[in-house]
Amino acid sequence: MQKNSDTHKIAFRTILLSCLACILLSACAPKPSKPVATLPVPVPEEPAVISEVVELEISGEPADEVVELQVPPADDAEPLSTEEIEALETRLNIDIEMDESDRKVVEQYFKYFTHRGRKTFQRYLSRCGTLLPHATEIFKDKGLPEEIVYLAFVESGFNAKAYSRAGASGVWQFMPYTGKKYGLKQNWWIDERRDPYKSASAAADYLLKLYNDFGDWYLAIAAYNAGEGKIGRAMKKTGAESFFELTQKNHKLSRRARLRKETKHYVPKFLAVVKIMRNLEKLGFEPADTVACEAISPIKVKGGTDLLALANDLNISWKTFYNMNTAFRRQVSPPDYEATAYVPSFKLQKAIAFLESDKSRPYAGWISYKVRSGDSWYRIGRRHGVPVAVLKKVNNRRSNMLRPGQRLMIPGSNSTQVAWRSPRAKTRAIAQKRGNYVVQRGDTLYDISRATGVSVKTLLSANGLRSAKRLRAGSKLYIPNQSRTTIAKKSSNKKDGKTVAYQVRRGESVWTIAKKFGVSYKDILRWNRLSKRSILRPGDSLTIYAN
């Protein structure tokens, strides 16, 4: 029995050792290599991404476009045609000195716009219309090389409503500070960076200034993108004398001082655009149709001009009018100064006639209101006597949400849009004009009612008031069927008194006059609508109800 047990133990140990040996041998054996899983790298569709913005401004203007300059996609397998090679080798009026890597970037942009991005570039061409000839004439008059005008394609694709996430806006993508520096007004009502005509002149002045600073057009163009300070410091630190020399020495700069890839590619993209514009027909593009475009004329509009009414009078849709006048952020011109609008040339005389009429400025009394914490449409409408539906309509808003700091356009007291006021607001406006009693400190409607014999309910109704609790000293009330003298006499609580027209003498005060007639000085103040701070001068006339 013991022997069998020992035999079983030995057998078990033998099997166990065999298993361990197999495990060790399998671990040491070479393993077949497995493929490494890789994620597909997305290739951008366009080097210049243009995407619509969902949120509209409260003015209801069409959605702007975000413009970003990005690296073009890598070369595809499709080679350049003979015509495209000839166009790419076109010599420009401005001398170029670049190495092979820079030429490669130019070719990438050229190939993109003539191949995969062809529709994008054709859209740029269809957009420029009369803007390109106008800008070309301005640049020529100011002494800039004609080719520099094509920078607008790089900046925005000639889109007056374009803006960048950095805050640049318009065809020439002016930043707020630079725009103001070159005379482009920006406020709640208007943004002249988006005036394609005024901004073209400002851009020419700025580019000319940059050229005078650097003495090189490519450096001037790079500074237009990155800022003159950035380019100037980089030139000084590297000792470079041209833009392409600067890009070749860019790695020598500290990380903070280096030019961004956007700026390094800015000039090559510009060069690609110029080469395409010089060879539109050879490359099969449809040139910009400047002949069929409607001629546009500038016209001065006074502050508070109703632009929507002007468009309607000219039989133009608001969308068409806005596309001619992208600088306006509201359907009303800035209230405190003249602005420039653009209308079809053949309707210029009709526009002048409308602007000379009273119909052109019904919004002169409109105000800009800044939403406060806790405000609602109902509260703002009630405060200003304007229905909520009307407030939403004129601000082109549907949502009930309001954000503190947001701006709304509200009819002011001088607006002729009386039809938009609530009945209670109309009553208050009429009562103010007919007011025959000035509220004194401490007055209540109950006191005035007892003194005048007019019920509190009638006083509330006649003055468009909701409550008898709030009366402001100095405000006017309209007391029906009462003259000012009668009201003052009744409120004096003197049943049997006589009216005295008293002329103030030198050295007298309300207190000494009250003591002379045996009445309260408070009554004299109330009878004559005076306050405690009022100053009496010799010769002033007072009404006294003496015993």
FENKAJO-V342234 format. One record per backbone hydrogen bond with DSSP energy under -0.5 kcal/mol. NH is the residue of the N-H (numbers start at 1). CO is the residue of the C=O. E is the energy in kcal/mol with one decimal. If there is no record, write none. Layout:
nh=NH co=CO e=E
nh=NH co=CO e=E
This chain:
nh=5 co=1 e=-1.8
nh=6 co=2 e=-2.1
nh=7 co=3 e=-2.3
nh=8 co=4 e=-2.3
nh=9 co=5 e=-1.8
nh=10 co=6 e=-2.0
nh=11 co=7 e=-2.1
nh=12 co=8 e=-2.2
nh=13 co=9 e=-2.1
nh=14 co=10 e=-2.1
nh=15 co=11 e=-2.2
nh=16 co=12 e=-2.2
nh=17 co=13 e=-2.4
nh=18 co=14 e=-1.8
nh=19 co=15 e=-2.0
nh=20 co=16 e=-2.0
nh=21 co=17 e=-1.9
nh=22 co=18 e=-2.0
nh=23 co=19 e=-2.1
nh=24 co=20 e=-2.1
nh=25 co=21 e=-2.2
nh=26 co=22 e=-2.2
nh=27 co=23 e=-1.8
nh=28 co=24 e=-1.7
nh=29 co=25 e=-1.1
nh=42 co=40 e=-0.6
nh=44 co=42 e=-0.5
nh=49 co=47 e=-0.8
nh=49 co=68 e=-1.1
nh=51 co=49 e=-0.5
nh=51 co=66 e=-0.9
nh=53 co=64 e=-1.2
nh=60 co=57 e=-2.1
nh=65 co=161 e=-1.0
nh=66 co=51 e=-1.9
nh=67 co=65 e=-0.5
nh=67 co=163 e=-1.7
nh=68 co=49 e=-1.2
nh=68 co=66 e=-0.5
nh=70 co=47 e=-1.9
nh=70 co=68 e=-0.6
nh=85 co=81 e=-2.4
nh=86 co=82 e=-2.2
nh=87 co=83 e=-2.3
nh=88 co=84 e=-2.5
nh=89 co=85 e=-1.5
nh=90 co=87 e=-1.4
nh=95 co=93 e=-0.5
nh=103 co=99 e=-2.1
nh=104 co=100 e=-2.0
nh=105 co=101 e=-1.4
nh=106 co=102 e=-2.0
nh=107 co=103 e=-2.4
nh=108 co=104 e=-2.0
nh=109 co=105 e=-2.2
nh=110 co=106 e=-2.6
nh=111 co=107 e=-2.9
nh=112 co=108 e=-2.3
nh=113 co=109 e=-2.5
nh=114 co=110 e=-1.5
nh=115 co=111 e=-1.2
nh=115 co=112 e=-0.7
nh=117 co=112 e=-3.4
nh=118 co=115 e=-1.5
nh=121 co=117 e=-2.1
nh=122 co=118 e=-2.4
nh=123 co=119 e=-2.0
nh=124 co=120 e=-1.8
nh=125 co=121 e=-2.0
nh=126 co=122 e=-2.2
nh=127 co=123 e=-1.2
nh=128 co=124 e=-1.3
nh=129 co=125 e=-0.8
nh=131 co=128 e=-2.6
nh=132 co=128 e=-0.8
nh=133 co=129 e=-0.6
nh=134 co=130 e=-1.9
nh=135 co=131 e=-2.7
nh=136 co=132 e=-2.7
nh=137 co=133 e=-2.1
nh=138 co=134 e=-2.0
nh=139 co=135 e=-2.7
nh=140 co=136 e=-2.2
nh=141 co=137 e=-2.5
nh=142 co=138 e=-1.8
nh=143 co=140 e=-1.2
nh=144 co=139 e=-2.7
nh=148 co=145 e=-1.5
nh=149 co=146 e=-1.4
nh=150 co=147 e=-1.7
nh=151 co=148 e=-1.9
nh=152 co=149 e=-1.6
nh=153 co=150 e=-1.3
nh=154 co=150 e=-0.8
nh=155 co=151 e=-2.4
nh=156 co=152 e=-2.4
nh=157 co=152 e=-1.2
nh=157 co=153 e=-0.5
nh=158 co=152 e=-1.4
nh=160 co=158 e=-0.7
nh=162 co=159 e=-1.4
nh=163 co=65 e=-3.2
nh=164 co=168 e=-2.3
nh=167 co=164 e=-1.7
nh=169 co=174 e=-1.6
nh=170 co=162 e=-2.5
nh=173 co=170 e=-1.1
nh=174 co=169 e=-1.7
nh=179 co=175 e=-2.9
nh=180 co=176 e=-2.2
nh=181 co=177 e=-2.2
nh=182 co=178 e=-1.5
nh=183 co=180 e=-1.7
nh=184 co=179 e=-2.9
nh=185 co=183 e=-0.8
nh=187 co=190 e=-3.0
nh=191 co=327 e=-2.6
nh=192 co=185 e=-3.3
nh=194 co=191 e=-2.0
nh=195 co=192 e=-1.3
nh=196 co=194 e=-0.9
nh=199 co=195 e=-2.8
nh=200 co=196 e=-0.7
nh=201 co=197 e=-1.3
nh=202 co=198 e=-2.0
nh=203 co=199 e=-2.7
nh=204 co=200 e=-2.1
nh=205 co=201 e=-2.0
nh=206 co=202 e=-2.3
nh=207 co=203 e=-2.8
nh=208 co=204 e=-2.2
nh=209 co=205 e=-1.9
nh=210 co=206 e=-2.2
nh=211 co=207 e=-2.3
nh=212 co=208 e=-2.1
nh=213 co=209 e=-1.5
nh=214 co=210 e=-2.2
nh=215 co=211 e=-3.4
nh=220 co=216 e=-2.1
nh=221 co=217 e=-2.5
nh=222 co=218 e=-2.3
nh=223 co=219 e=-2.5
nh=224 co=220 e=-1.6
nh=225 co=221 e=-1.1
nh=226 co=222 e=-2.9
nh=227 co=223 e=-2.4
nh=231 co=227 e=-1.9
nh=232 co=228 e=-2.6
nh=233 co=229 e=-2.3
nh=234 co=230 e=-2.0
nh=235 co=231 e=-2.5
nh=236 co=232 e=-2.0
nh=237 co=233 e=-2.3
nh=238 co=234 e=-2.0
nh=239 co=235 e=-2.2
nh=246 co=242 e=-1.9
nh=247 co=243 e=-2.2
nh=248 co=244 e=-1.6
nh=249 co=245 e=-1.3
nh=250 co=247 e=-0.7
nh=252 co=249 e=-1.7
nh=253 co=250 e=-1.4
nh=258 co=254 e=-1.4
nh=264 co=260 e=-2.3
nh=265 co=261 e=-2.0
nh=266 co=262 e=-0.6
nh=266 co=263 e=-0.6
nh=267 co=263 e=-0.8
nh=268 co=264 e=-0.5
nh=269 co=265 e=-2.2
nh=270 co=266 e=-2.0
nh=271 co=267 e=-2.7
nh=272 co=268 e=-2.2
nh=273 co=269 e=-2.2
nh=274 co=270 e=-2.5
nh=275 co=271 e=-2.2
nh=276 co=272 e=-1.8
nh=277 co=273 e=-2.7
nh=278 co=274 e=-2.0
nh=279 co=276 e=-1.4
nh=280 co=277 e=-0.7
nh=283 co=279 e=-2.1
nh=284 co=281 e=-1.1
nh=285 co=280 e=-2.5
nh=287 co=285 e=-0.6
nh=290 co=288 e=-1.2
nh=297 co=343 e=-3.1
nh=299 co=341 e=-2.7
nh=301 co=339 e=-2.9
nh=304 co=333 e=-0.7
nh=304 co=334 e=-0.7
nh=305 co=302 e=-1.2
nh=306 co=360 e=-3.4
nh=307 co=305 e=-1.2
nh=307 co=331 e=-1.5
nh=308 co=331 e=-1.2
nh=310 co=306 e=-1.8
nh=311 co=307 e=-2.5
nh=312 co=308 e=-2.4
nh=313 co=309 e=-2.5
nh=314 co=310 e=-1.7
nh=315 co=312 e=-1.4
nh=316 co=311 e=-2.9
nh=321 co=317 e=-2.5
nh=322 co=318 e=-3.1
nh=323 co=319 e=-2.0
nh=324 co=320 e=-1.0
nh=324 co=321 e=-0.6
nh=325 co=321 e=-1.1
nh=328 co=325 e=-1.4
nh=329 co=189 e=-2.6
nh=330 co=189 e=-0.8
nh=333 co=305 e=-2.1
nh=337 co=334 e=-0.8
nh=339 co=301 e=-2.2
nh=341 co=299 e=-3.1
nh=341 co=339 e=-0.5
nh=343 co=297 e=-2.4
nh=345 co=295 e=-2.7
nh=347 co=344 e=-2.0
nh=348 co=345 e=-1.5
nh=351 co=347 e=-2.1
nh=352 co=348 e=-2.3
nh=353 co=349 e=-2.2
nh=354 co=350 e=-2.0
nh=355 co=351 e=-2.4
nh=356 co=352 e=-1.3
nh=357 co=354 e=-1.5
nh=360 co=357 e=-1.1
nh=361 co=358 e=-1.1
nh=362 co=359 e=-0.6
nh=363 co=304 e=-0.8
nh=364 co=361 e=-1.1
nh=366 co=363 e=-2.1
nh=367 co=410 e=-3.0
nh=369 co=367 e=-0.6
nh=369 co=408 e=-3.3
nh=371 co=369 e=-0.6
nh=371 co=406 e=-3.4
nh=375 co=372 e=-1.9
nh=380 co=376 e=-2.6
nh=381 co=377 e=-2.7
nh=382 co=378 e=-2.6
nh=383 co=379 e=-2.2
nh=384 co=380 e=-2.0
nh=385 co=381 e=-1.0
nh=386 co=381 e=-2.4
nh=387 co=420 e=-1.0
nh=391 co=387 e=-2.2
nh=392 co=388 e=-2.6
nh=393 co=389 e=-1.8
nh=394 co=390 e=-2.7
nh=395 co=391 e=-1.3
nh=396 co=393 e=-1.2
nh=397 co=392 e=-2.6
nh=405 co=371 e=-3.0
nh=406 co=403 e=-2.2
nh=408 co=369 e=-2.8
nh=410 co=367 e=-2.5
nh=410 co=408 e=-0.6
nh=415 co=412 e=-1.5
nh=416 co=362 e=-1.2
nh=418 co=416 e=-2.0
nh=420 co=417 e=-1.6
nh=421 co=418 e=-2.0
nh=422 co=385 e=-1.0
nh=426 co=422 e=-2.3
nh=427 co=423 e=-2.3
nh=428 co=424 e=-2.1
nh=429 co=425 e=-2.2
nh=430 co=426 e=-2.3
nh=431 co=427 e=-2.7
nh=432 co=428 e=-2.1
nh=433 co=429 e=-1.3
nh=434 co=430 e=-1.9
nh=435 co=431 e=-0.9
nh=436 co=477 e=-1.8
nh=437 co=477 e=-1.4
nh=439 co=437 e=-0.6
nh=439 co=475 e=-3.0
nh=443 co=440 e=-2.2
nh=445 co=468 e=-0.7
nh=448 co=444 e=-2.4
nh=449 co=445 e=-2.7
nh=450 co=446 e=-2.4
nh=451 co=447 e=-2.3
nh=452 co=448 e=-2.1
nh=453 co=449 e=-2.1
nh=454 co=449 e=-0.6
nh=459 co=455 e=-2.2
nh=460 co=456 e=-2.5
nh=461 co=457 e=-2.3
nh=462 co=458 e=-2.8
nh=463 co=459 e=-1.3
nh=464 co=460 e=-0.5
nh=464 co=461 e=-0.8
nh=465 co=460 e=-2.3
nh=471 co=469 e=-0.7
nh=474 co=439 e=-3.0
nh=475 co=472 e=-2.1
nh=477 co=437 e=-2.9
nh=479 co=477 e=-0.6
nh=480 co=478 e=-0.7
nh=482 co=479 e=-1.2
nh=487 co=483 e=-2.2
nh=488 co=484 e=-2.4
nh=489 co=485 e=-2.4
nh=490 co=486 e=-2.7
nh=491 co=487 e=-2.6
nh=492 co=488 e=-0.6
nh=492 co=489 e=-0.6
nh=493 co=490 e=-1.4
nh=494 co=489 e=-0.8
nh=495 co=493 e=-0.7
nh=497 co=495 e=-0.6
nh=498 co=546 e=-2.6
nh=500 co=544 e=-3.4
nh=502 co=500 e=-1.0
nh=502 co=542 e=-2.8
nh=504 co=502 e=-0.6
nh=504 co=540 e=-3.2
nh=508 co=505 e=-1.8
nh=513 co=509 e=-2.3
nh=514 co=510 e=-2.6
nh=515 co=511 e=-2.1
nh=516 co=512 e=-1.7
nh=517 co=513 e=-1.8
nh=518 co=514 e=-1.1
nh=519 co=514 e=-2.3
nh=524 co=520 e=-1.7
nh=525 co=521 e=-2.1
nh=526 co=522 e=-2.4
nh=527 co=523 e=-3.3
nh=528 co=524 e=-1.7
nh=529 co=526 e=-0.9
nh=530 co=525 e=-3.0
nh=534 co=531 e=-1.5
nh=539 co=504 e=-2.8
nh=540 co=537 e=-2.4
nh=542 co=502 e=-3.4
nh=544 co=500 e=-2.9
nh=544 co=542 e=-0.6
nh=546 co=498 e=-2.1
nh=546 co=544 e=-0.9
nh=547 co=517 e=-0.5
